[in-house]
Amino acid sequence: MPLNFQQFRQEINALVGVYRADNAWIAHWTRWDQPNHMDYYIDAAFRLYQTTARNQLKMTILGGASIRTCKELIANFGITAANGIQDQQTVWIAQQEEYRRRRGRGEGQDGADKKVARRNPIAVQGVGSILSEKAWTPILNDALIIGAATGHQTVHIALEAREAAIWRECEEEARQWEAQNLGIRIDYPTWAWQEFMNRNIGMLWNQHHQVPKVLARELIGLSFAGYKPVFRYQELFFTPNPHTPDPTFKEYTDGLNELGFHTNDGRVNVMKHISEFLFDDERAVCVPGDEYI
């Protein structure tokens, strides 16, 4: 059952100190450590929570920052934009797509060049599947995951252009092995995704700053919410368990802290948890150098 505004505010207000302590780094570009400013960020998170619940496709898409500037993804899946669009390039792409659709409906163009609009396309912004939000904070990001889980939505991973090239290499190797070993029972798509994540460990862990990426936090949240991964060639998505109780922000933050998510020595535990969630093997994916820890 989705939270109403009062319930949402009550749940987050009890965790304000936790969020501030765990995410002190964002005080460099937000004012949430100042009196009365936290309300602004909580309100923004609630608007996204509501937007996620109304998602027209019943689907949330996760991935790197560049998926917010991919024309094809925006055209097909839309953006959230509950608090305004985060990136100026995304603003421009959304405007162009909306203009294209108006032309297709005959609003502003006459004659033989008029294009036929798709039937009932999803809105470009407001209820889409791709996160693009002003007033971003970890609270808002957690609201995306908790909102999706509460709405029993499927969650899909989208790859950036650089990642797609790495994935194609892994897929080709898997298909070659599959063709050569027809009698061997191996889940080759799962193998390809595991290999891809090890070759592209930066999608989960920033080795330069030695901190987990946002996607790592999101995958951990899905694991807490009872989701299960589904691996296919060129596709990785997560399905909800309808019997799992709605997740809470306290469960989310408590679980992250138990893993040492915000500590300098939490890397191994974080990666083991993600590996167990994805591949039922805590050593399946790890930062180079941690293989035998």
KEDO-613747 format. One line per 2 residues: number of its first residue (from 1); their letters; for each residue x, y, z of N, C-alpha, C. Coordinates in steps of 0.1 Angstrom, whole numbers, plus 5000, padded with zeros to 4 digits. Atoms other than C-alpha are relative to their C-alpha. Layout:
N
NUM	A	X Y Z X Y Z X Y Z  ... .
end
This chain:
293
1	MP	5009 4988 5000 5000 5000 5000 5009 5012 5000  4992 4988 5001 5016 5033 4989 4998 5009 5012 .
3	LN	5001 4991 4989 5024 5058 5016 4994 5013 4996  5005 4986 5003 5005 5091 5018 5011 5010 5004 .
5	FQ	4990 4989 4997 5023 5124 5023 5004 5000 5014  4997 5000 4985 5020 5123 5061 5009 4988 5004 .
7	QF	4992 5013 4997 5033 5087 5063 5014 5001 4995  4987 4999 5006 5061 5094 5040 5009 5010 5008 .
9	RQ	4993 4990 4992 5072 5126 5059 5004 4994 5013  4997 5006 4987 5070 5107 5092 5011 4990 4999 .
11	EI	4990 5011 5002 5091 5078 5079 5014 5007 4998  4987 4994 5003 5119 5101 5065 5004 5009 5012 .
13	NA	4995 4991 4989 5119 5126 5094 5007 4992 5011  4994 5008 4990 5128 5097 5117 5014 4996 4996 .
15	LV	4987 5004 5005 5159 5091 5095 5008 5011 4995  4993 4988 5004 5170 5126 5088 5015 5000 5004 .
17	GV	4987 5001 4994 5200 5122 5111 5009 4990 4993  4993 5011 5006 5209 5089 5095 5005 5004 4986 .
19	YR	4997 4996 5014 5208 5103 5059 5011 5011 5000  4989 4989 4999 5229 5134 5069 5013 4994 5004 .
21	AD	4987 5006 4995 5255 5113 5087 5006 4991 4989  4995 5010 5010 5258 5086 5060 5004 5007 4987 .
23	NA	4998 4994 5013 5258 5111 5031 5005 5014 5001  4995 4986 4997 5277 5141 5044 5006 5007 4987 .
25	WI	4994 4994 5012 5294 5145 5010 4991 5008 4991  5009 4992 5009 5263 5159 4993 4997 5014 5006 .
27	AH	5001 4987 4994 5264 5189 5017 5008 5010 4992  4992 4991 5008 5289 5204 4993 4992 5006 4989 .
29	WT	5008 4994 5011 5262 5210 4967 4985 5000 5003  5014 4998 4995 5229 5209 4987 5001 5008 5013 .
31	RW	5001 4993 4987 5217 5228 5017 4992 4992 5010  5008 5008 4992 5201 5199 5034 5005 4999 5015 .
33	DQ	4995 5000 4986 5223 5203 5065 4996 5013 5007  5004 4988 4994 5208 5237 5071 4985 4999 5005 .
35	PN	5014 5000 4994 5176 5243 5093 4990 5003 4989  5012 4999 5009 5143 5239 5073 5002 4996 4986 .
37	HM	4998 5003 5014 5160 5230 5040 4997 4985 4997  5002 5014 5002 5156 5192 5045 4986 4998 4995 .
39	DY	5014 5002 5004 5118 5196 5040 4999 5001 4985  5000 4999 5015 5125 5207 5004 5004 4987 4993 .
41	YI	4995 5013 5006 5144 5175 4996 4990 4988 5003  5010 5011 4997 5118 5153 5014 4988 5001 4991 .
43	DA	5011 4998 5009 5090 5169 4994 5003 4995 4986  4996 5004 5013 5109 5163 4962 5000 4985 4999 .
45	AF	4999 5014 5000 5115 5127 4971 4986 4994 5000  5014 5005 5000 5077 5122 4978 4994 5002 4986 .
47	RL	5006 4998 5014 5068 5137 4944 5006 4989 4991  4995 5011 5008 5091 5111 4928 4994 4987 5003 .
49	YQ	5006 5012 4995 5077 5084 4949 4986 4998 4994  5013 5000 5006 5042 5093 4937 5001 4998 4985 .
51	TT	4998 5001 5014 5054 5096 4901 5004 4986 4996  4996 5013 5003 5070 5062 4902 4988 4990 5001 .
53	AR	5012 5008 4999 5038 5047 4914 4990 5001 4988  5009 4997 5012 5020 5062 4884 5006 4996 4987 .
55	NQ	4993 5003 5012 5045 5050 4859 4991 4992 4990  5009 5006 5010 5026 5041 4827 5004 4986 4996 .
57	LK	4995 5013 5004 5048 5012 4818 5001 4990 5011  4997 5009 4988 5050 4997 4853 5014 4995 5000 .
59	MT	4986 5005 5002 5087 4996 4847 5009 5012 5004  4990 4991 4997 5117 5014 4861 5013 4996 4994 .
61	IL	4988 5003 5007 5150 5017 4842 5012 5006 5008  4988 4996 4993 5184 5019 4860 5012 5000 4990 .
63	GG	4988 5000 5007 5218 5027 4846 5008 5012 5002  4991 4989 4998 5246 5052 4842 4993 5013 4996 .
65	AS	5005 4986 5002 5241 5090 4839 4996 5002 4985  5002 4997 5014 5242 5089 4801 4987 4995 4995 .
67	IR	5013 5005 5005 5209 5070 4798 4990 5011 5000  5009 4989 4999 5193 5103 4807 5001 5009 4987 .
69	TC	4998 4992 5012 5206 5118 4774 4999 4991 4987  5001 5009 5012 5198 5089 4751 4986 5002 4994 .
71	KE	5013 4996 5006 5171 5100 4726 4991 4988 4998  5008 5012 5002 5159 5064 4719 4993 4996 5013 .
73	LI	5006 5004 4987 5154 5056 4756 4989 5010 5004  5010 4990 4996 5136 5089 4763 4987 4999 4991 .
75	AN	5012 5001 5008 5113 5085 4733 4992 4988 5003  5008 5013 4998 5103 5049 4742 4996 4999 5015 .
77	FG	5003 5003 4986 5103 5050 4780 4997 5013 5009  5003 4988 4993 5100 5087 4791 5009 5002 5012 .
79	IT	4992 4997 4988 5116 5104 4821 4990 5004 5011  5009 4998 4989 5103 5109 4856 4997 5015 5001 .
81	AA	5002 4986 5000 5108 5147 4859 4989 5005 5010  5010 4995 4990 5086 5150 4890 5004 5013 5006 .
83	NG	4995 4988 4994 5107 5179 4902 5007 5009 4990  4992 4993 5010 5120 5192 4869 5011 4991 4995 .
85	IQ	4990 5008 5006 5146 5177 4846 5014 5004 5004  4987 4997 4994 5181 5174 4859 5010 5006 4990 .
87	DQ	4990 4996 5009 5202 5179 4828 4994 5009 4988  5005 4992 5011 5199 5206 4802 4999 4993 4987 .
89	QT	5001 5008 5012 5206 5182 4774 4988 4991 5000  5012 5008 4999 5178 5160 4786 4988 5009 4998 .
91	VW	5011 4990 5002 5155 5191 4786 4998 5001 4985  5000 4998 5015 5164 5196 4749 4994 4988 4993 .
93	IA	5005 5012 5006 5158 5160 4740 4985 4998 5002  5014 5002 4997 5125 5159 4757 4991 5010 4992 .
95	QQ	5007 4990 5008 5114 5191 4740 4999 4996 4985  5000 5005 5014 5124 5177 4706 4990 4989 4998 .
97	EE	5009 5011 5001 5105 5145 4712 4985 5005 5001  5013 4995 4999 5074 5164 4723 4996 5007 4987 .
99	YR	5003 4993 5012 5076 5186 4692 4997 4990 4989  5002 5010 5010 5080 5155 4670 4986 4994 5001 .
101	RR	5014 5007 4998 5048 5140 4685 4989 5010 4996  5010 4990 5004 5029 5173 4680 4998 5000 4985 .
103	RG	5001 5001 5014 5038 5172 4644 4993 4988 4995  5006 5013 5004 5027 5136 4641 4985 5001 5002 .
105	RG	5014 4999 4998 4993 5146 4655 4994 5011 4992  5005 4990 5009 4991 5174 4630 4999 5014 5007 .
107	EG	5001 4987 4993 4996 5203 4655 5013 5008 4996  4989 4991 5004 5018 5228 4636 5006 4996 4987 .
109	QD	4994 5003 5013 5025 5211 4603 4989 4994 4991  5010 5005 5009 5003 5205 4573 5007 4994 4987 .
111	GA	4995 5005 5012 5007 5187 4540 5004 4986 5000  4996 5014 5001 5022 5155 4528 5011 4995 5009 .
113	DK	4989 5004 4991 5051 5156 4552 4995 4996 5014  5005 5003 4987 5028 5151 4582 5003 4986 5003 .
115	KV	4997 5014 4996 5039 5120 4601 4988 4995 5009  5011 5007 4993 5015 5095 4617 5006 4997 5014 .
117	AR	4995 5002 4986 5018 5095 4655 4998 4985 5004  5002 5013 4994 5023 5063 4674 4987 4999 5008 .
119	RN	5012 5001 4992 4992 5050 4692 5003 5001 5015  4999 4999 4985 4990 5061 4728 5014 4999 5005 .
121	PI	4987 5000 4994 5027 5068 4734 5000 5005 5014  4999 4995 4987 5038 5073 4769 5004 5014 5000 .
123	AV	4996 4986 4999 5043 5108 4781 5015 5001 5000  4986 4998 5000 5078 5121 4775 5005 5003 5014 .
125	QG	4995 4997 4986 5081 5135 4810 4988 5000 5009  5011 4999 4990 5061 5133 4842 4997 4986 5006 .
127	VG	5004 5014 4995 5054 5095 4845 5009 4990 4993  4992 5010 5008 5083 5079 4826 5008 4991 5009 .
129	SI	4993 5010 4994 5107 5052 4835 5015 5003 5004  4986 4996 4998 5141 5070 4835 5001 5011 5010 .
131	LS	4998 4989 4990 5152 5090 4865 5007 5012 4995  4994 4987 5003 5159 5126 4857 4994 5010 5009 .
133	EK	5006 4991 4990 5153 5149 4887 5009 5011 5005  4994 4990 4992 5163 5182 4901 4998 4996 5015 .
135	AW	5001 5003 4985 5168 5182 4939 5004 4986 5003  4996 5014 4997 5185 5148 4937 5008 4999 5013 .
137	TP	4993 5004 4988 5196 5133 4970 4999 4985 5001  5002 5015 4997 5201 5097 4983 4986 4997 5004 .
139	IL	5014 5002 4996 5166 5101 4998 4991 4999 4988  5008 5001 5012 5151 5108 4964 5003 4987 4993 .
141	ND	4997 5012 5007 5170 5079 4949 4994 4987 5007  5006 5011 4993 5158 5055 4976 4985 5000 4998 .
143	AL	5014 4999 5002 5123 5068 4970 4996 4994 4986  5002 5007 5013 5126 5056 4934 4999 4985 5001 .
145	II	5000 5014 4999 5135 5021 4944 4988 4995 5009  5011 5004 4991 5110 5019 4973 4986 5002 4993 .
147	GA	5012 4998 5007 5083 5034 4951 4997 4989 4989  5001 5010 5010 5090 5009 4923 4996 4986 5007 .
149	AT	5003 5012 4993 5089 4980 4948 4986 5000 5005  5014 4999 4995 5057 4992 4964 4990 4998 4989 .
151	GH	5009 5002 5011 5041 4993 4930 5002 4987 4992  4997 5013 5006 5055 4958 4921 5003 5002 4985 .
153	QT	4996 4998 5014 5071 4972 4890 5012 4991 4997  4988 5006 5004 5097 4954 4870 5011 5010 4998 .
155	VH	4988 4991 5001 5132 4970 4869 5010 4995 4990  4991 5004 5011 5154 4969 4839 5013 5008 5001 .
157	IA	4987 4994 5001 5191 4977 4834 5002 5005 4985  4997 4994 5013 5200 5000 4805 5015 5003 4999 .
159	LE	4986 4998 5001 5236 5002 4792 5003 5013 4993  4994 4989 5007 5256 5032 4782 5007 4995 4988 .
161	AR	4994 5004 5012 5272 5032 4748 5013 4993 5002  4987 5007 4998 5306 5023 4761 4998 4986 5006 .
163	EA	5003 5013 4994 5291 4995 4782 4995 4990 4990  5006 5008 5010 5272 4982 4752 5011 4993 4992 .
165	AI	4989 5006 5007 5305 4976 4734 5006 4988 5008  4995 5010 4992 5318 4956 4763 4991 4988 5001 .
167	WR	5010 5011 5000 5286 4936 4765 5000 4992 4988  5000 5007 5013 5287 4927 4728 5012 4990 5000 .
169	EC	4989 5009 4999 5322 4912 4734 4997 4987 5009  5004 5011 4991 5309 4891 4763 4990 4991 4994 .
171	EE	5011 5008 5006 5278 4880 4745 5006 4991 4989  4995 5008 5011 5298 4869 4714 5008 4988 5006 .
173	EA	4993 5011 4994 5321 4848 4736 4991 4990 5006  5009 5010 4994 5292 4832 4754 4993 4992 4989 .
175	RQ	5007 5007 5011 5274 4824 4721 5010 4990 4993  4991 5009 5005 5306 4808 4708 5002 4988 5008 .
177	WE	4999 5011 4990 5310 4787 4739 4987 4991 4999  5013 5007 5001 5273 4778 4736 4999 4991 4988 .
179	AQ	5000 5007 5012 5277 4767 4700 5009 4988 5000  4990 5010 5000 5307 4746 4708 4997 4989 5011 .
181	NL	5003 5009 4989 5293 4729 4739 4985 4998 5002  5015 5001 5000 5257 4721 4730 4995 4990 5011 .
183	GI	5005 5010 4991 5256 4691 4754 5003 5004 5015  4997 4995 4986 5268 4711 4785 4990 5009 5005 .
185	RI	5011 4992 4995 5242 4725 4807 5006 5013 5008  4995 4987 4994 5254 4761 4813 4991 5011 4996 .
187	DY	5009 4989 5003 5233 4792 4816 5009 5011 4994  4990 4991 5006 5253 4812 4790 4996 5015 5001 .
189	PT	5003 4986 4998 5234 4845 4792 5004 5005 5014  4996 4997 4986 5240 4845 4830 5015 5002 5000 .
191	WA	4985 4999 5000 5277 4838 4824 5004 5013 4993  4996 4988 5007 5279 4867 4799 4998 5012 5008 .
193	WQ	5002 4989 4991 5264 4891 4824 5010 5001 5011  4990 5000 4989 5287 4880 4851 5014 5005 4995 .
195	EF	4987 4996 5006 5317 4884 4828 5000 5015 4997  5002 4986 5003 5304 4918 4817 5002 5009 5012 .
197	MN	4999 4992 4988 5301 4931 4852 5015 5000 5005  4987 5000 4995 5336 4920 4861 5009 5008 4991 .
199	RN	4992 4991 5009 5351 4937 4830 4996 5014 5001  5006 4987 4999 5329 4967 4836 4997 5004 5015 .
201	IG	5003 4999 4986 5333 4969 4874 4997 5014 5004  5003 4986 4997 5331 5007 4873 4985 5003 5000 .
203	ML	5014 4997 4999 5293 5004 4869 4995 4998 5014  5004 5003 4986 5292 4992 4905 5009 5007 5010 .
205	WN	4991 4995 4990 5323 5006 4921 5009 5010 4993  4990 4990 5005 5343 5038 4915 5013 4998 5006 .
207	QH	4987 5003 4994 5378 5027 4919 5009 5012 5002  4992 4988 4998 5393 5062 4917 4997 5006 5014 .
209	HQ	5003 4994 4987 5374 5075 4947 4997 4989 5011  5002 5011 4991 5369 5040 4963 4986 5002 5007 .
211	VP	5014 4999 4995 5331 5045 4967 4991 4992 4991  5010 5007 5009 5301 5024 4955 4993 5010 4991 .
213	KV	5008 4992 5010 5282 5037 4925 4985 5000 5004  5014 5000 4997 5245 5046 4927 4993 4987 4996 .
215	LA	5006 5012 5004 5236 5015 4908 5002 4989 5010  4998 5010 4989 5252 4994 4936 4990 5002 5011 .
217	RE	5010 4997 4990 5229 5011 4961 4986 4995 4995  5013 5003 5005 5199 5005 4939 4998 4984 4999 .
219	LI	5001 5014 5000 5207 4968 4934 4998 4994 5014  5001 5005 4986 5211 4963 4971 4985 5003 5005 .
221	GL	5014 4997 4996 5177 4980 4976 4990 4990 4994  5009 5010 5006 5161 4956 4951 5001 4986 5008 .
223	SF	4998 5012 4993 5176 4927 4970 4992 5000 5013  5008 4999 4987 5161 4939 5003 4985 4999 4997 .
225	AG	5015 5000 5003 5127 4942 4985 4995 4987 4995  5004 5013 5005 5127 4906 4974 5000 4998 4986 .
227	YK	4999 5001 5015 5134 4911 4937 5009 4988 4996  4992 5011 5005 5149 4883 4916 5005 5004 4986 .
229	PV	4995 4996 5013 5172 4889 4886 4996 4990 4989  5002 5008 5012 5164 4875 4851 5010 5003 4990 .
231	FR	4989 4998 5010 5193 4871 4827 4996 4995 4987  5001 5004 5014 5189 4870 4790 5010 5007 4991 .
233	YQ	4991 4993 5009 5211 4878 4761 4994 5014 4997  5003 4986 5002 5210 4916 4758 4989 5006 5009 .
235	EL	5010 4995 4991 5186 4919 4787 5003 4995 5014  5000 5003 4986 5188 4920 4825 4989 5008 5007 .
237	FF	5011 4993 4993 5157 4928 4845 4997 4992 5013  5003 5005 4986 5143 4922 4880 4985 4999 5002 .
239	TP	5015 5002 4998 5109 4908 4889 4997 5001 5015  5003 4999 4986 5092 4916 4922 4993 4987 5005 .
241	NP	5007 5011 4993 5079 4890 4947 4987 5006 5006  5012 4994 4995 5042 4899 4953 4997 4997 5014 .
243	HT	5003 5003 4986 5043 4883 4987 5010 5007 5010  4991 4992 4991 5072 4905 5000 4993 5012 5005 .
245	PD	5006 4987 4995 5060 4933 5023 5006 5012 4994  4995 4988 5005 5064 4968 5011 5013 5004 5008 .
247	PT	4987 4996 4993 5100 4980 5019 4998 5013 5007  5000 4987 4993 5106 5008 5043 5014 5007 4999 .
249	FK	4987 4993 5001 5133 5035 5043 5009 4996 5011  4991 5004 4989 5145 5023 5077 5007 4987 4997 .
251	EY	4994 5013 5004 5150 4988 5064 5011 5002 4990  4990 4997 5010 5169 5002 5035 5013 5006 5006 .
253	TD	4988 4994 4994 5192 5024 5055 5007 4991 5010  4994 5010 4991 5197 4998 5082 5008 4990 4993 .
255	GL	4993 5011 5008 5207 4972 5056 5013 5006 4994  4988 4994 5006 5231 4996 5039 5011 5001 5011 .
257	NE	4990 4998 4990 5248 5003 5072 5006 4987 5005  4995 5014 4996 5250 4966 5081 5011 4995 4991 .
259	LG	4990 5004 5010 5270 4961 5049 5012 5009 5001  4989 4990 5000 5293 4991 5057 5000 5008 4987 .
261	FH	5000 4993 5013 5281 5008 5025 5007 5013 5000  4995 4987 4999 5292 5042 5037 5014 5001 5006 .
263	TN	4987 5000 4993 5325 5032 5053 5011 4997 4990  4988 5001 5008 5360 5031 5039 5004 4985 4997 .
265	DG	4996 5014 5001 5363 4993 5044 4988 4991 4996  5012 5008 5002 5328 4982 5032 5000 4994 4986 .
267	RV	5000 5004 5014 5338 4974 4996 4997 4985 4998  5001 5015 5002 5342 4936 5000 4986 4995 5004 .
269	NV	5013 5004 4996 5309 4932 5019 4989 5005 4990  5010 4995 5010 5290 4954 4994 5000 4991 4987 .
271	MK	4999 5007 5012 5303 4935 4964 4996 4985 5002  5005 5013 4998 5297 4901 4980 4985 4999 5001 .
273	HI	5015 5000 4999 5261 4910 4988 4994 5001 4986  5005 4999 5013 5255 4921 4952 5002 4988 4992 .
275	SE	4997 5012 5007 5272 4890 4938 4991 4989 5004  5009 5011 4995 5251 4867 4960 4986 5003 4995 .
277	FL	5014 4996 5005 5219 4886 4950 4999 4997 4985  5001 5002 5014 5227 4884 4913 5003 4986 4995 .
279	FD	4995 5012 5005 5245 4851 4909 5001 4988 5010  4999 5010 4990 5241 4831 4941 5014 4996 5003 .
281	DE	4986 5003 4998 5278 4833 4945 5007 5013 5005  4995 4988 4994 5294 4859 4968 5014 5005 4993 .
283	RA	4987 4997 5007 5327 4858 4947 4998 5002 4985  5002 5000 5015 5310 4861 4913 5005 5013 4994 .
285	VC	4995 4987 5006 5318 4899 4908 5008 5007 5011  4992 4993 4990 5345 4917 4926 5010 5010 4994 .
287	VP	4990 4990 5004 5369 4947 4924 5013 4992 4998  4987 5007 5002 5403 4935 4910 5008 5002 5013 .
289	GD	4992 5000 4987 5425 4925 4940 4992 4994 5011  5008 5005 4989 5396 4913 4961 4996 4985 4998 .
291	EY	5005 5013 5004 5392 4879 4945 5001 4990 5011  4998 5010 4989 5404 4859 4975 4998 5005 5014 .
293	I	5003 4995 4987 5392 4880 5003 4987 4994 5005 .
end
